[in-house]
Amino acid sequence: MNKYELCVVLNAKLEDEQRNAEIEKIKGYVSRFGGSVEEPVEEWGKRKFAYVIDHMNEGYYYFIKFEGKKSTPGELENSVRIMENVVRFLIVKQDA
């Protein structure tokens, strides 16, 4: 199993409950695709963007560390890409 980190930026207009639901959905995707999430999920809160993205100036940043098979990041990316409230995301492999 490899270690990965997922950075997710969510829409700033979401309420706390909606943001928590989105993060839980992403954690569910990780589990569905053969991975396991390392708790706790790191929340950086609302941050200003360097430039305007989809008419937005800010978003909520989350960092999710997880372990998974080699195929897990690709499958996770396909699912997160189509989530309506995800503004940006990035998955990186962590060094051992």
N, C-alpha and C positions, 0 to 999 in steps of 0.2 A: 504494500500500500504506500502510495506517495502522499506527501503533505502539500496542501494547496491553501491559498488565501483568496477569498472573493471580496472585492470592494464593490459595494452597491450604493448608488445615489438614488434616493427616492424623491418624488415630487414633494415640494415644500408645503403644498396646500393640504396634505393629508393630516388627519387627526391622529392622535396617539394610537387609538385602537386600530385604525386602518394600517398604520405603519407596522404595528406589531403583527397584524394578520399577514402582511406581505412578507415579513421576515420569517414567520412560521411556515409560510408556503414555500419559501426558498429552502429552508431547512428540511422540509418534507421532500423536496426534489432531490436534495443531496442524499437522503436516506433511500429514496426510491431507486437511485442510480448506483447503489452499492457503496455509498460513503457514510462517514460518521462525522458529525459536527463537534468541534471542541468548544465547550462552553467556557466562559460566557461570550456572547457576541459583543464585539466592541462597537459602541455607539459614539460617534464624534459629534453628533448633533447637527444643527442647521449651520451650513457654511455658505459663504458667497462664492459664486462661480467667477472664474477669470474672464469669461465672456458669456453672452446670452445664449442659452440653449433652449430651443422650443419656446421662446418668449418668456423664459424664467431666468431669474438672477441668482437663485439660491436653491439648495436642496439638502436633504438629510443624508449623512454619510454613515455607512455601516461596514464593518470588517468582520467577515465570517471565516474562521480557520476550520479546515476539514481535511480528513484523510479519505482517499478513495483510490479506485482502480485507475488505470491509464485512460479508460474511456469515460470516466465520470465527468471531468471538466467539459468535454465536448457536448455530452448530453445535457449537462446543466446549463451550458451556454445557450443551447437551442431553446430551452424552456424559459430562461430568464429574459432572453431577447424579445419575446413576444408579450411579456408582462406589461400591462398598460401604465402602471405607476413607476416603473423603473426608468430613470432618465439616462443613466450610464452605468456600466459595470465593467469589471476587469478581473480575470482569474489569472493568478500567477502561481507557479510551482515554487515551493520553498526549498532551499538547500538543506541537505541533511546535517 
